[in-house]
Amino acid sequence: MVYTTALPFGHGVPVMSEDESVMEMIGKYFSQFKSPSRRGSVESCDETDYNSPFSTVANLEAGLDYGEKQDITQQIERCLTEAKASTLHCQVLLLPHHMTTRVGQDVVRSSADEPCGLRGASIKVYVQGKDVLKSVGSICPDPSVTPTFELSVIFKADERDGWPSLKRIFDTNKVLKLRPEYRLVKRKLYSSASPVIHDFS
């Protein structure tokens, strides 16, 4: 894989605290479903294959609102960059090339069948490491709309590198890699329906 440094992104959205109940719900579903295995430095690498339950590579862009996709992609990037030092304890965060763009596409697609579309979403962003799930931010696409569903975006740390050890938390050269695989958990609010889980690779 070839890694390239991404550019810094303006002012990010603030990282909001998560309710323990949400973390508990996500953790519970993680135990049931298992998938294979830019401020400062957020980096990326090329991936030729992209498997999405919503589309094929050939029609990936079809029907997407470019403005929505671009905006949600930038907000996801801000969540990751702002969490590097405080939550992820790393100076450099590596992720597959165009990964946040692909995540943004799938977030928009998974919102398409909702009454208010993406505007009705409450988006939570997490990074899953070995035996730990860390909240790195929240996104509200349209604060004027009451959310009707929640989307949890779960990135996965590369366990071959592991999570930064306590003795290296203050090592400014510490690098954390994210895997190409990620997960979306969609939960309808005000409904007893079970969350829907999509795994991507």
FENHU-V606930 format. One record per backbone hydrogen bond with DSSP energy under -1.0 kcal/mol. NH is the residue of the N-H (numbers start at 1). CO is the residue of the C=O. E is the energy in kcal/mol with one decimal. If there is no record, write none. Layout:
NH|CO|E / NH|CO|E
This chain:
4|44|-1.6 / 6|42|-2.3 / 23|19|-1.6 / 24|20|-2.5 / 25|21|-2.2 / 26|22|-2.4 / 27|23|-2.6 / 28|24|-2.2 / 29|25|-1.8 / 30|26|-1.9 / 31|27|-1.5 / 33|29|-1.7 / 43|93|-4.0 / 44|4|-1.5 / 60|57|-1.2 / 64|61|-1.7 / 69|65|-2.5 / 70|66|-2.7 / 71|67|-2.3 / 72|68|-2.6 / 73|69|-2.1 / 74|70|-2.1 / 75|71|-2.0 / 76|72|-2.0 / 77|73|-2.2 / 78|74|-2.1 / 79|75|-2.0 / 80|76|-2.0 / 81|77|-2.7 / 82|78|-2.6 / 83|79|-1.0 / 87|83|-1.9 / 88|83|-3.2 / 90|84|-2.1 / 91|174|-1.9 / 92|174|-2.1 / 93|41|-3.1 / 94|176|-3.2 / 95|43|-3.1 / 97|45|-6.3 / 99|96|-2.1 / 102|98|-2.1 / 103|99|-2.6 / 104|100|-2.4 / 105|101|-2.1 / 106|102|-2.1 / 107|103|-2.3 / 108|104|-2.2 / 109|105|-2.4 / 110|106|-2.4 / 112|109|-1.2 / 114|111|-1.8 / 117|114|-1.2 / 119|116|-1.2 / 120|117|-1.5 / 121|118|-1.9 / 122|149|-1.6 / 123|139|-2.7 / 124|151|-2.8 / 125|137|-2.8 / 126|153|-3.1 / 127|134|-2.5 / 128|155|-3.4 / 129|132|-3.1 / 132|129|-1.1 / 134|127|-2.8 / 136|125|-2.9 / 137|125|-1.0 / 139|123|-3.0 / 145|142|-2.2 / 148|120|-2.7 / 149|120|-1.6 / 150|187|-3.4 / 151|122|-2.4 / 152|185|-2.7 / 153|124|-3.4 / 154|183|-3.0 / 155|126|-2.7 / 157|128|-3.3 / 158|177|-2.6 / 161|158|-1.4 / 162|158|-1.5 / 168|165|-1.9 / 169|166|-1.3 / 171|168|-1.9 / 174|171|-1.8 / 176|92|-2.6 / 178|94|-2.4 / 179|156|-3.9 / 182|200|-1.6 / 183|154|-2.0 / 184|198|-2.6 / 185|152|-2.2 / 186|196|-3.1 / 187|150|-3.0 / 189|148|-1.8 / 196|186|-3.0 / 198|184|-2.8 / 200|182|-2.9
